[in-house]
Amino acid sequence: MSEIKVVHTMYALMLKMLLKEPQSLDTLEQETGLSRTTLYRMFSALRRHKVVHVYDWEPDSRGRDAHAVYKLGPGKDKPKYKLSGAERTRRYRERLKQRQQTEVLDNIIKGTPNAQRTNPETCTA
């Protein structure tokens, strides 16, 4: 009787996990020990043959849809949420404004004289 290869056991574990609930590649990578590249290639083939579909997206550290969550069975892939150019610009300007206000308040707390403070006009305190 031939031995079952470790890779085949990992594939079986992966399918068992997918049968229970949708899984991300990060989770499957940690649980099975298969490389990210192997999983990505396998799931590309599985999607092509409509064995799995993108059920949801997990955000990255910046809030963008980056990590696909796969579910067994045919289905329509959930599209990524993308910000418009105007929304990206609005968020960037909010961050700049918040940073400037923080710098002004930091200078006030430190007791820096008015002449040396950055943008004292924007201080709302």
C-alpha positions, 0 to 999 in steps of 0.5 A, a space after each residue: 500500500 502506497 503512502 499518502 503524500 503530505 500535499 494530498 493531505 493538505 488539499 484534503 484539509 483545505 477542502 474540509 475547511 471550505 465545506 464548513 465555511 468560506 475561507 481566505 487564502 491567509 487562513 488556508 495558508 496558515 492551516 494547511 502549510 501550503 504556499 501562497 503561490 500554490 493556493 493562488 494558482 489552485 484557486 485560479 483554476 478552481 474559479 475558472 472551472 466554477 468550483 469556487 467563487 469569491 464570496 466576500 473581501 477582507 480589507 487590508 490595513 488601509 481599508 481596501 478590499 484586498 483578500 478574497 474569501 472563497 466559497 465552494 460552489 458556483 456563484 457570481 464573484 463579489 466585486 471589489 469596492 473601489 473608491 472614486 477619485 473624489 472620495 480618495 482626495 476627500 479622505 486625503 485632505 481630511 488626513 492633512 487637516 487632522 495632521 495640521 490641527 494635531 501639530 498646532 495643538 502639540 505646539 500649544 501643549 509644549 508651550 512654543 511661542 506663537 511666532 514659532 508655531 506652525 499655522 497658528 491661524 488654523 488653531 481652533 482651540 
